[in-house]
Amino acid sequence: MGKPNIRLNPQVESVRNRILLNKATEILLSCALLLPEPSHVGKGRIPYDYRVVLVLCILRILLRKSYADYETEMRSDKRLHEMLKIDKLPCKSTVNNYASQFTLTFLSEFNKKLIDNWIKKPVDLLLDASGIRLVGRSIWFCLKTRQKIQKKDCDKIHIAVSLCSLLIVNFRISNSNRNDSPFLRKLLRPFSSLGLFLVDKGYSNETNANFVANKKGAFFSPFKVNARPSAFSLWKKLYTLWETFHSLCEGIYHQRSKVEAVFSALKNRYEDQLYSTRWYMMRREMAMRFIAYNVRIIVGIQIAREKNIPLWVRA
């Protein structure tokens, strides 16, 4: 993973750190309450509202708290009691049990609802993949030891990022041996129309280019050495464009480096390891990190707009 060339504006970050809990809870709760109301059948004890527990699960990740920290700090926080309008927060075991029920599909749909009003349409996208270590390190970037390990010890995360705001608009998590290219179509399937679309050579092929073109997007990717486009095709036209205006295309393509800022923020903020023991819980924990990252960016966008200052500055 390369070094990011942009970073969050320090003026925004200093303000965000002071108001993060209140703003994040407000944003998450406003989105969670749009979900269907829970139903209760039977005479047993009424369960907790799954929407409130979902907010608590994401807040725990956002604030980088373990389940033990949640029990000793968050559960007794009077601010959470007031904002969530609940007298007694669930215990850590209950939170963990609810978290195991939130599927990746459910979390992905929740993320789309969360960011829908914060991205311009048609959306300009960056797409890339990186590794996350299942125990303590990742093959792409290890913050602590900087030692390479085998790919079989990693999961691979695929993210689509908005070019303007750097919000994660969609994500997938797969095994380390999966090829990157097919995930382009999986990540873009929910979008009816696209704008500028920047990817590296791993996604560069005619099938993906046609898929983006069918969604009215502009596909920008370097061509592989063995690329041999046939005549009278979109792939050939893109190849000719890159050959004729190589410097211009390279200048546009290099905006893709902004996706490294997203990976850097994720791995520096939450480290490059997953703490859950079961494989499916590891992936759900990672999905909640994506949502927590988006919440932090949304709070930053609100502050930048209020103060009329840029959200991102050069690193």
NORLIN-V337406 format. One record per pair of residues at least 4 apart in sequence whose C-alpha atoms are under 6 Angstrom apart, sorted by sequence separation. I is the first residue (numbers start at 1). J is the second residue. If there is no record, write none. Layout:
i->I j->J
i->I j->J
This chain:
i->16 j->20
i->20 j->24
i->25 j->29
i->28 j->32
i->59 j->63
i->65 j->69
i->69 j->73
i->70 j->74
i->71 j->75
i->80 j->84
i->81 j->85
i->90 j->94
i->104 j->108
i->112 j->116
i->133 j->137
i->138 j->142
i->142 j->146
i->162 j->166
i->183 j->187
i->185 j->189
i->213 j->217
i->240 j->244
i->241 j->245
i->242 j->246
i->260 j->264
i->264 j->268
i->265 j->269
i->266 j->270
i->267 j->271
i->281 j->285
i->304 j->308
i->60 j->65
i->70 j->75
i->81 j->86
i->133 j->138
i->137 j->142
i->161 j->166
i->162 j->167
i->212 j->217
i->231 j->236
i->267 j->272
i->276 j->281
i->304 j->309
i->132 j->138
i->161 j->167
i->229 j->235
i->276 j->282
i->131 j->138
i->161 j->168
i->229 j->236
i->304 j->311
i->160 j->168
i->161 j->169
i->274 j->282
i->131 j->140
i->139 j->148
i->160 j->169
i->139 j->149
i->160 j->170
i->209 j->219
i->159 j->170
i->159 j->171
i->158 j->171
i->75 j->89
i->158 j->172
i->157 j->173
i->156 j->173
i->156 j->174
i->32 j->51
i->156 j->175
i->134 j->154
i->155 j->175
i->156 j->176
i->71 j->92
i->133 j->154
i->155 j->176
i->194 j->215
i->196 j->217
i->197 j->218
i->200 j->221
i->201 j->222
i->132 j->154
i->154 j->176
i->181 j->203
i->193 j->215
i->194 j->216
i->195 j->217
i->196 j->218
i->197 j->219
i->198 j->220
i->199 j->221
i->131 j->154
i->132 j->155
i->193 j->216
i->194 j->217
i->197 j->220
i->131 j->155
i->67 j->92
i->131 j->156
i->151 j->176
i->130 j->156
i->130 j->157
i->129 j->157
i->129 j->158
i->206 j->235
i->128 j->158
i->128 j->159
i->127 j->159
i->127 j->160
i->126 j->160
i->126 j->161
i->125 j->161
i->125 j->162
i->124 j->162
i->125 j->163
i->124 j->163
i->198 j->256
i->122 j->193
i->123 j->194
i->124 j->195
i->122 j->194
i->123 j->195
i->124 j->196
i->125 j->197
i->126 j->198
i->127 j->199
i->122 j->195
i->124 j->197
i->31 j->114
i->167 j->294
i->126 j->256
i->137 j->272
i->137 j->273
i->136 j->273
i->135 j->273
i->1 j->140
i->134 j->273
i->1 j->141
i->132 j->272
i->133 j->273
i->134 j->274
i->58 j->288
i->62 j->292
i->4 j->260
i->4 j->261
i->9 j->311
i->9 j->312
i->8 j->312
i->9 j->313
i->7 j->312
i->7 j->313
i->6 j->313
i->6 j->314
i->7 j->315
i->5 j->314
i->6 j->315
i->5 j->315
